[in-house]
Amino acid sequence: MQTLLFMGLIMVIFYFFMIRPQSKKQKAQRTFLEGLQKGDEIVLASGILGRISKIEDDIMTLEIGTKNFIRVTKNAVSKELTDAVFHPKENKK
């Protein structure tokens, strides 16, 4: 009986320290990606900075310089890097 209680406690701890935070992070990333609009400045996971010039379903066209455009998938956008680069004052609160 003690073994079952111990295993149950381990499962609960595992859920609250591993699974729940990861699902919250995924939900925040999904919400961030759905809220992107033309003109937003973003950072890709590779470190490329750019401004969104066009969004088509899961593909975005970014302007990375004067008249320089690249096409990327929405999944390449990093919420953490974008917040760190473009909103540093909000992160310090």
KEKE-3310 file (N, C-alpha, C; in steps of 0.2 Angstrom, whole numbers, plus 5000, padded with zeros to 4 digits):
npx = (5004:5010:5019:5011:5005:5017:5021:5010:5011:5024:5020:5010:5019:5028:5019:5015:5028:5033:5025:5013:5019:5025:5015:5008:5017:5018:5005:5005:5014:5007:4996:5003:5008:4996:4992:5000:5003:5003:5017:5022:5037:5049:5058:5067:5069:5082:5089:5087:5081:5067:5053:5036:5029:5020:5007:5002:4992:5002:5014:5025:5031:5045:5053:5069:5078:5082:5072:5074:5068:5062:5055:5047:5041:5028:5031:5044:5046:5051:5045:5051:5063:5059:5051:5062:5070:5063:5054:5061:5058:5046:5049:5057:5049)
npy = (4994:5006:5008:5010:5022:5030:5029:5036:5049:5052:5053:5064:5074:5074:5078:5091:5098:5095:5092:5101:5114:5114:5112:5124:5133:5129:5133:5147:5150:5146:5155:5167:5166:5165:5178:5186:5199:5209:5219:5218:5216:5203:5189:5176:5158:5155:5167:5177:5194:5202:5211:5208:5206:5200:5187:5171:5158:5146:5151:5165:5181:5189:5205:5208:5217:5232:5230:5217:5201:5186:5170:5161:5148:5149:5142:5144:5156:5164:5166:5169:5175:5185:5193:5196:5204:5214:5219:5223:5230:5226:5213:5214:5217)
npz = (5000:5004:4994:4983:4986:4987:4973:4967:4973:4967:4954:4954:4958:4947:4937:4941:4941:4929:4917:4917:4918:4905:4896:4898:4893:4880:4876:4878:4868:4857:4857:4856:4843:4835:4837:4830:4818:4803:4801:4814:4824:4825:4831:4825:4829:4825:4827:4818:4815:4810:4801:4800:4784:4777:4779:4776:4780:4787:4783:4783:4777:4779:4781:4781:4780:4770:4757:4757:4758:4766:4767:4780:4791:4803:4815:4816:4823:4838:4854:4866:4863:4855:4864:4873:4865:4859:4869:4882:4894:4899:4903:4915:4925)
capx = (5000:5014:5022:5006:5005:5023:5021:5005:5014:5029:5016:5008:5025:5030:5014:5016:5034:5036:5020:5009:5023:5027:5008:5007:5022:5015:4998:5007:5018:5002:4993:5008:5009:4990:4991:5005:5000:5008:5021:5025:5044:5049:5065:5066:5073:5089:5092:5086:5076:5063:5046:5031:5026:5014:5005:4998:4992:5008:5020:5026:5036:5048:5057:5075:5082:5078:5070:5076:5063:5063:5049:5048:5035:5026:5034:5051:5046:5053:5041:5055:5068:5055:5050:5068:5073:5058:5050:5065:5056:5041:5052:5060:5044)
capy = (5000:5012:5008:5013:5029:5033:5030:5041:5055:5054:5055:5070:5079:5074:5082:5098:5101:5094:5092:5107:5120:5113:5113:5131:5136:5128:5137:5154:5151:5146:5161:5172:5165:5167:5185:5190:5203:5212:5225:5216:5214:5197:5186:5168:5154:5155:5173:5182:5199:5205:5213:5204:5210:5196:5181:5166:5152:5145:5154:5172:5184:5194:5210:5208:5223:5236:5226:5210:5197:5179:5166:5156:5145:5152:5139:5147:5162:5162:5171:5171:5179:5191:5197:5198:5209:5220:5221:5222:5233:5222:5207:5216:5218)
capz = (5000:5004:4987:4978:4988:4985:4966:4966:4975:4962:4948:4955:4958:4940:4934:4943:4940:4922:4912:4918:4915:4898:4892:4899:4889:4873:4875:4877:4861:4852:4858:4853:4835:4833:4838:4825:4813:4798:4804:4820:4823:4828:4831:4823:4834:4823:4829:4813:4816:4805:4802:4796:4779:4774:4782:4773:4784:4791:4780:4784:4773:4784:4779:4786:4778:4765:4751:4758:4761:4767:4769:4785:4794:4809:4820:4817:4828:4845:4858:4872:4860:4853:4870:4876:4861:4858:4875:4888:4900:4902:4906:4921:4931)
cpx = (5004:5017:5017:5005:5011:5023:5016:5008:5020:5025:5013:5013:5027:5025:5015:5022:5036:5030:5016:5013:5024:5020:5007:5011:5020:5009:5000:5010:5012:4998:4997:5008:5002:4989:4996:5001:5005:5011:5024:5033:5045:5057:5063:5071:5081:5092:5090:5080:5073:5056:5042:5029:5020:5013:5000:4998:4998:5014:5020:5032:5039:5053:5063:5080:5079:5078:5073:5071:5065:5056:5051:5041:5034:5030:5041:5052:5047:5049:5046:5060:5065:5054:5057:5071:5069:5054:5054:5062:5050:5044:5055:5055:5043)
cpy = (5006:5013:5012:5021:5033:5034:5036:5048:5057:5056:5062:5076:5080:5079:5089:5102:5100:5095:5098:5113:5120:5115:5121:5135:5135:5132:5144:5155:5151:5152:5167:5172:5167:5174:5189:5193:5206:5218:5223:5214:5208:5194:5178:5165:5154:5162:5179:5187:5201:5208:5210:5208:5206:5189:5177:5160:5151:5148:5162:5175:5189:5199:5210:5213:5227:5232:5219:5206:5189:5176:5161:5154:5149:5149:5141:5153:5160:5168:5173:5176:5186:5196:5200:5204:5215:5223:5220:5225:5229:5215:5208:5217:5212)
cpz = (5000:4997:4982:4980:4986:4977:4964:4967:4970:4956:4948:4955:4951:4936:4935:4941:4932:4917:4912:4915:4907:4894:4893:4894:4881:4871:4874:4870:4856:4851:4854:4845:4832:4833:4833:4820:4808:4802:4811:4819:4828:4827:4830:4828:4832:4824:4823:4815:4810:4806:4797:4790:4776:4778:4778:4776:4788:4789:4781:4779:4778:4780:4784:4785:4773:4758:4751:4761:4761:4769:4774:4787:4801:4815:4821:4822:4835:4850:4863:4869:4858:4859:4873:4872:4860:4864:4882:4894:4903:4906:4913:4927:4935)
residu = (MET:GLN:THR:LEU:LEU:PHE:MET:GLY:LEU:ILE:MET:VAL:ILE:PHE:TYR:PHE:PHE:MET:ILE:ARG:PRO:GLN:SER:LYS:LYS:GLN:LYS:ALA:GLN:ARG:THR:PHE:LEU:GLU:GLY:LEU:GLN:LYS:GLY:ASP:GLU:ILE:VAL:LEU:ALA:SER:GLY:ILE:LEU:GLY:ARG:ILE:SER:LYS:ILE:GLU:ASP:ASP:ILE:MET:THR:LEU:GLU:ILE:GLY:THR:LYS:ASN:PHE:ILE:ARG:VAL:THR:LYS:ASN:ALA:VAL:SER:LYS:GLU:LEU:THR:ASP:ALA:VAL:PHE:HIS:PRO:LYS:GLU:ASN:LYS:LYS)
# end
